[in-house]
Amino acid sequence: MSAQFSLPFESPVQELESKLNELEAFSQEQDIDVSHEIKNMQNKIEQTRTEIYANLSAWQKVQVARHPDRPYTMDYINAMTTDFVEIHGDRIHRDDRAIVGGFAKIDGQKVMILGSQKGRDTKSNVECNFGCAHPEGYRKALRLMKLADKFNVPIISLIDTKGAYAGLESEERHIAEAIAVNLRESFNIKVPIICVIIGEGGSGGALGIGIGNRILILEHAYYSVISPEGCAAILWKDRAFSDQAAEALKITGKDLIKLKLADEVVPEPKGGAHTDHEAMAANLKTALLKNLEELMAMTPEQIMQDRYDKFRVMGEFEGSVE
């Protein structure tokens, strides 16, 4: 992880940590016991970090969701599951590394786990196209979901993408059709589907693997029809208004719960998921097992009806017919 990376609003913590390093260096050089002062400084750092992350704006949450050290799909798979067997390819064109998945076990419970995958460096980001899937990525995801349905295994979908790839190759291979088919076919899956926004949940690229019985979102993730920058560019003709766009879009977990677009906010460690991958994976695992237990008690017909009803009632409208 890139420990040097810090977000703009974290500067108070960075300043305190710099002073702490100076204090520790002074203690060693002068052979003076300042353990009490060091302890106080550490407590102040933790208190400051807690206060900052407890009052993040929507735009700041977007920044946290994009943190380069944030755990990605394969990090969660490695931390939460055993016996993972990855499945490759869409059997039509190629294997899109922007979406990964396969069979695995979570505490003995067999699952099909799939999701968006980003890279940690230039090489891996190019390999997975920065988490933006081509049509074959969504066709691979649908193949995995149908396999899970065939073998009566619940599905877990981890979402972390700015959106589907919108380049010429995607258009040539029918990206809109691939996502639309996923939306339609997801409602015909007879096993439980739990979707989790673990970072960015952008537009149709997220929705293509986002039809589920339960929609979970991590505390500092976001889910939106458009990025704040894209919204600002359209409404204000200036991306400098991204912070205002983020607030207006209502894209945070708290807002999504109120709008009934998400079912549960999964808490993150102090300072965000990027500070402690293991703790974040443990929190998510607990939430997944709880929801799986509830859904596994339902019949296939109840599962399908539950999913349909969930999406059918989304959206609130006000108006009159004259």
N, C-alpha and C positions, 0 to 999 in steps of 0.2 A: 504494500500500500504506500501511496505517496504522502508520507507524513508531513511534508513541507507545504502541502496545499491547504489553504484556509479560505473561508468565505469572508466577504467584506464586513458583514455584521459581527464576525467573531473577533474583530480587532481588540476589544477590551480583554478578552481571554488571552490573546496572543501577547499583549503588553504585560499582563500579570505573569504569564509563563516565562517571559524574558527576564522579568525582575527576579523570579524564583531561581532561574538558572544563574543569574549574577550572585544571588545570595548564597547559593550552594557553592559556587566557585570561590567566593570570598571566605566562606567557612573553611574550605580545604586549604586555601593558600595561607591564611592567617592562623590556622589551627585553633579556631574559636568555635565554641558550641553555640549555635544559633538554631537548634532543633525546634525550640518553641516558636520562633519567628517563621521557620520553614513550614511547620504544621499549620500555623495561622494562614500563611500565604496559600497553601494547598486547599484549605477549606474555603478561602475566598474565591479561588479559581473555580472550584466546584459549584459554589453558590452563584457566581456570575454566569457560568455556563447554563445552570438550571434556569435562572431567570430569563436569559436570552431565549432559550429554546421553548420556554413556556409561553412566550409572547411573540412568536414569529408571525409576520404578515404572510399573506398568500404568496407574494412574490419571493419572499425569503424561503418559504417552503419549496417553491419550485427550484430554487438554487440548491437546497439540500437534496432534493430528489435527483439532481443532476451531478451530485458530488462524485468525482472519479473513483473514490475509494468505497463507494456504496456497494454492498453485496449484490451480485447479479444472480440469474437463475441457477447457473451451475454451482455457485457458492452455496445456495440453499439446498440444492440436490445433494451435494457432498456432505453438508452438515446435518441434514434432517433424515436422509434416507439410507437404506442399505440395499445391496443386491441390484443396483441400478444397471439396466441394460438399455443403452441408447439405440434408437431406431433412426435410420438415415433415409433421406430421399422421399420424393413424392411419387415415384414410379412413372413419371411423365417426362420430367426435364432434368432435374439435378437435386443435390442436397443443399438446401439453403441454411447456412450456419447462423442466420439471424433468428431462427427458431430451433430450439433443441428440445428433445424429450424422449421418453421411453418408460418402460415398466420399472417399478421400484417398490420398496416396502417402507412404511413409516410405522415403527413399533409393531412390526408384524402384519400390519394392514397393507394388502396389495393395492397399489395405485398406479394410474398412468399420470405422470407428471411432465408437463411441457411448459415452455415459456420463451419469452424474448431473451436474447443474449447479446450483450455488448462486449467490447474488448477493453483490455487494460492498457494497451499500447498501440502504436500505429499498425503493426502487422496484424494483430488480432482484431482491431477495429475494421480494417479493410476486409479481413476474412469474413466477418459477420456483418459487414456493411453498416457499422455503427448502430446495430440493433433494428435497422429498418428493413423489413422482410420484403422479398419479391413475391409474386403470385405462388411460386412453388413452395415457399415457406408456409403459406396458409393452406395449401393443398396437403403438405406434409402434416400439418397440425390436424386437419380433418381426417387424414388417414389414421393418425394415432387415436383420435377420439372414437372412430368407428371400430378400431381394434379393441379399445377398452370396452365399448358397448358389447362387442361380440363375446368377450370373455367375462362380462359382468364385473368390471373393475371400475371404481370411482375415478373421476378425473380431477386433477388439480392443475390450474392454468395460472402461471406467474407472468404478469404483464409489466413490461418496462421498455417502452418504445416511444419515440417522438411521433411516430406514424409509419405507415407503409411507405416503401420506396416509391417515389413518384416520377422516376426517370422513364426514358423511352423504352427500355427493355421491359419494364413493368407493364406499360401500356400495350406493348406488342404481345405480351403473354396474358393480358386480360386481368389486371389487378383488381378492378372493380367487381368483375364476375367472380373471382376467387373469394373475395371477402363476402360478397352477397350469398354465395353458396354456403359458406361457413355459418353465416347468420341463420339461414334457413335450416340447415341440417342439424345445427346445435339443438334446436327445439325438438328434434326427433330422437335424441339420445336418451336411452332409458335408464342410464346410471347417473348418480349424482355428479354435478359439476360445481366445483368451488373455484372462483376466480379471485386472484389477489393482485392488486396494483402495488408492486413493490418499489416503484420509482416513478417513472413517467408513464402516464396513460393517455396517449395522444391519438385522438380522432379515430377513423375507421381502422387504423393499424392496430389499435388496442382492442376495439370492439370485435375484430375478426377472430379473436380467441377469448372474448370477454362475455359470452352468453352463459350464465350459470345460475344455479339455484341460490347460491350465496355469493355476494360481492363483498370482499374484504379489501381494505386499503390500509397501508401502513401510515403511521402517524404523520410523517413528513413527505408522503407521496402526493401526487395530484392526478386528477382524471378530468379530461376536458375534450370538447369537440374541436378545439383549435389551441395552439400554443399562445401564451400571452403576447409574445412578440408578433405572431401572425395577426392576432386580433388588433393590436395597437397599430400595425401597419395598415390595416383596412380602415379602422375607425378614425385614427388620428393622423394617418400618413406618416407616422414617426414611431419607431420602436422604443424611443425614450419613454413612452407612456406605458411600457410593459407592466409596471407595478400597478397602475390604475386598472389595466385590463385584467390582471390576475385577480384583483379584488372583485371586479364586476362579474367575472365568469363563474364565481362560486365553485372553485375547483378543489378545495381542500377536503379532507375527510370529514371534518365537522359540518361543512356546508352540504356535502353529499348525503350525510345521514339525515339532515333536516329535509332535504329534497327527496328522500327515499330512493336514492340512486345507489346507495351502498348500505350494507347491513351492519358492518362492524369496523371499528378502527383498531388496528393492532398497535399497541404501544411500542415505541422504539427506546433503546437505551439512552441515557442522558448524553446529549450532544449529537444524537442521530445514529442511524444504523451503521454508518461508516466507522464509528468509534469502537464497535464491538460486534463483529460478525457472529460470534458464537451465541451471544445473548440475544441478538435479533432473531437468529434461526430458532432458538429455544422458544421465544415468544410466539413466533409464527407457527411452529410445530404444535404448541398447545392450542392455539386457535383453530388450526386445521383439524386436529383430532376431535375437538369438541363438536365442530360443525359436521364432521364426517359421521360421528356417532348418531347425531340427530337425523341426518339424511338417510343413513343406511337402514333405519327403522321403517322407512317408507316403501311402498310398493312401486314398481316401475311406472304404473299409471299415475300414482300420486306425485312421483318425482317430475314427470313430464308436465302435469297440470300445474304443479307448484312453480315451475320455471316459466310456463306460459303466463300464468296469472301475474307473476312478479313483473314481467316486462310489459304486460298489457295495461297495467294501471300507472305506469310511469308517466309523469308530466301532469302539471296542473294548469288549467286554463281559466281565464276570466273573460267574459264578453257577453254579448247579446245579439240576437238575430232580429233585425228590424224589417 
